[in-house]
């Protein structure tokens, strides 16, 4: 099944989590004596059990095309949010949970995230690890820090491997 590249919108991504962006539709208000606009509560941080939320920076190497999608992962005990820090777009691959508690690959989705958008994967959402595009890129990550297994991985069979071709990005800003 070939990928269809979708723009990352709050509506399209809703089954998997939240889009993090300072948009006109986001709830915002002035703070700090009117010198700062707070875009409030853009994503829900989920933490299970005796854990805490943590803030990290992930440095992802730029992927080279074609990009083979051979696996997905999920974090069953907490959400995981990614926000780009260097003004570069990236790709997001997600799939809903399917039969036998594995990703439903017939409903896998590919999103183009702009440099101003982050994502918050809900607890248990199947997703591909970081897909930086133009250069090695840093992402602010908010996720669960604590004891217990919190990363399930699903590896595709050879017949299930999917490929993202660079020609999918032609219509996206700055990636021709």
Buried (B, 14 or more C-beta within 10 A) or exposed (E): EEBEBEEBEBEEBEEBBBBBBEEEEBEBEEEEEEEEEEEEEBBEBBBBEEBEBBEEEBEBEEBEEEBEBBBBBBBBBBBBBBBBBEEBBBBBBBBBBBEEEBBEBEEBBBBBBBBEBBBBBBBBBBBBEBBBBBEEBBBBBBBBEBEEEBEBEBEBEEEBEBEBEEEBBEEBEEBE
